[in-house]
Amino acid sequence: MFLYYGIACKRKSFWCYRLLSTYVTKTRYLFELKEDDDACKKAQQTGVFYLFHGLAPLLQTSEHRYLVPRLSLLELKRLLGKFGQDAQRIEDSVLIGCSDQHEAWFALDLGLNISSSIYASLPKPEMETELKGSFIELRKAIFQLNSMDSSLLFTAQALLRWHANHQFCSRSGQPTKKNMAGSKRVCPSSKIIYYPQMAPVVITLVSDGVRCLLARQSSFPKGLYSALAGFCDIGESVEEAVRREVAEEVGLEVERLEYSASQHWPFPNSSLMIACHATVKPGQTEIQVNLRELEAAAWFSHDEVATALRRKGPYIQQENETLPFSLPPRLAIAHQLIKEWMERHACSSRLA
């Protein structure tokens, strides 16, 4: 009996720990808000709101960084009232997360012109003056945002864009209705439920064992080189997508590949970036650039990449010509792939 009681106590303690886990309780709370409109509306009473205008977030400047202001429900109602808007517009907001203390976070776009919306776009300059901030394109602002703010704004922009682009049912043609949290849209006519989706994209850093291959598209900022990337085709596995993209874009055949990490990326639309390292077959390293996909591609040595990582205005010497050479920002998963490759190369050099 004593032994059984001891085991029972341990089991009880284990499950209490599980129930009290901050991550578990927060995840369960968010699930409840997504599934229960009344619970979500109640959470708005004590929650905070991030504002957007035409998918551009409201930001405030502080030295060389951007701060992301948040409004309480009362502050948001006052703002809407000042611009002649009904508080019911708050129901257009989407849930983007919560704190460990279960303070719910929402995002609301006051500048989207949607044909099915009964609300007009609020004047941007007047709102910026009132809010003491600016609505700045997210792609331009990411360099001055911290990682937590950027992640929340990525989620918010992706959800707001998805709702703006999925106002009607693809089968019935009738308007769809968003639930309170914005985790789905339902067609009242066909009863089809639509959920926000991300497009899978493989992003691959190719190496020949000594060098890494970086490429650029004409749309990139001048001098920027990055890892190869491309959307997964229907029916493909990640491995098949990596091999196909490398073959299509630079004419090389992958011998080995290894998964690294993943990242949500909102540009140009919502994508799931699946990052991998790939090694090409020995002796088959001659690049044949597909000019319909890329502007240029080249092999870069460890020293060249190290210089680019260290300097704000890096460059390389190639064919007796000085070319600007920069890498993706730290926030991008391509940057992490390059850093991993550098660390592995440094480790193997020490062991050699």
Buried (B, 14 or more C-beta within 10 A) or exposed (E): EEEEEEEEEEEEEEEEEEEEEEEEBBEEBBEEBBBBEEBBBBBBEEBBBBBBBBBBBBBBEEEEBBBBBBBBBEBBBEBBEEEEBEEEBBBBBBBBBBEEEBEBBBBBBBBBEBEEEEBEBBBBEEBBEEBEBBBBEBEEBBEBBEEEBBBBBBBBBBBBBBBBEBBBBEEBEEBBEBBBBBBBBBBEEBEBEBEBEBEBBBBBBBBBEEBBBBBBEEEBEEBBBBBBBBEBEEEBEBBEBBBBBBBBBBBBEBEEBEEBEBBBBBEEEBBBBBBBBBBBEEEEBEBEBEEEBBEBBBBBEBEBBBBBBEEEEBBBEEEEEEBBBBBBEEBBBBBBBBBBBBEEBEEEEEEE
